[in-house]
Amino acid sequence: MSAAVSNVSAALGIDTSNYTTSAAVVRTDGSCRSEKRLLPVPEGTTGLRQSDAVFAHVKQFSEVFSRLDISKEDVRAIGVSTRPRNVDGSYMPCFIYGISVAETLSSALAVPLYVFSHQQGHIGAAILSCGEESLLERPFMCFHASGGTTEFLRVDGIERISVAACTGDISVGQLIDRVGVMLGMPFPSGPYLEDLAEKGDLPEKPAIRVKDGHCSLSGFENKAKNMLEKGVLPENIARYTIETVSLTVKRLCEEYNPEKLPILFVGGVMSNKRIRSVLSGDGRFFAEPRFSSDNAAGIAYLAMKKHFR
């Protein structure tokens, strides 16, 4: 930490997800500094074992943290993500390292520690980014679409989140990553598949499956594999995959928001320009792309709001 002193208090956020090592500072003047680094994933694979993810965080956290350039005198609170979702049984070992660092810093700096779920962090980052702080004071819907999650949520305050609809098998992020790796792209594949899809045409309209609050996506992975085997151009398969995700999310939002509440879109998948264009409209809010994917900005923001409320 820098020894420089400022007259602006700050909250520090830490998030060690299964994709990214991240730390962020949100200050009481509204400024935010977020630093992150993707976990290294071997070529041709679609993720890391939890033990490897934890070790990767250990190796790269100090580099990420050092780029924040924050004074210890400025820090008034620390926030950390402790699990994927704020429900019983939600657990991933990759968060253990972040918890350990946060507890150590909290003790050393004698400042309070606030804990949140990774999902709450995504919501916080989106609210911080889009500037709609009023959402924290009223009910709204939130679509969380990422590598591990596809959930349409009702949010009655950051501590009261319930699932209105979700995937019945793989997540939209898993579909994108699996098709991307199938086409020879690095993992995570979102930005690469997005660029390729821009060059493609839609080979056929996806048949979206939604029933009893669940969407089904694994069949589209098989469909993409069949297309590849039949010689369909990779850019057209990419376009088909992105269109599948866009229309699936749109359908869930239309069918499971009877009160027509505002919708906040969060998670790395929501940084995709095509998906955002399909979902945009009145009462629809998105994080800036850099705050859509895994980052600690939302954790820092929620810690600041909780501490200075």
Beta strands, then each sheet from edge to edge (+ up, - down):
strand 1: 10-16
strand 2: 20-27
strand 3: 32-38
strand 4: 75-83
strand 5: 113-117
strand 6: 140-145
strand 7: 150-155
strand 8: 161-167
strand 9: 210-211
strand 10: 214-215
strand 11: 263-266
strand 12: 284-286
sheet 1: 3+ 2- 1+ 4+ 5+
sheet 2: 9+ 10- 8- 7+ 6- 11- 12-
end
